[in-house]
Amino acid sequence: FYWQAAGGAVLCLAGALATAWLLGVQHW
């Protein structure tokens, strides 16, 4: 269903942002 696909995309994007943020924090 559309909302399931959208939810999966949001979770994937959130995971990518969280990973990038953590890498940015570790870079400091």
C-alpha positions in Angstrom: 0.0 0.0 0.0 1.0 3.6 -0.5 1.3 4.5 3.1 3.4 1.5 3.8 5.8 2.4 1.0 5.9 6.0 2.2 6.5 4.9 5.8 9.4 2.7 4.6 10.9 5.6 2.7 10.6 7.9 5.7 12.3 5.3 8.0 15.1 4.8 5.5 15.6 8.6 5.1 15.5 9.0 8.9 18.1 6.3 9.3 20.3 7.9 6.7 20.0 11.3 8.4 20.7 9.8 11.8 23.8 8.0 10.4 25.1 11.2 8.7 24.4 13.2 12.0 26.3 10.6 14.1 29.2 10.7 11.6 29.2 14.4 11.7 29.3 14.4 15.5 32.1 11.9 15.6 34.0 14.1 13.1 34.1 17.0 15.5 
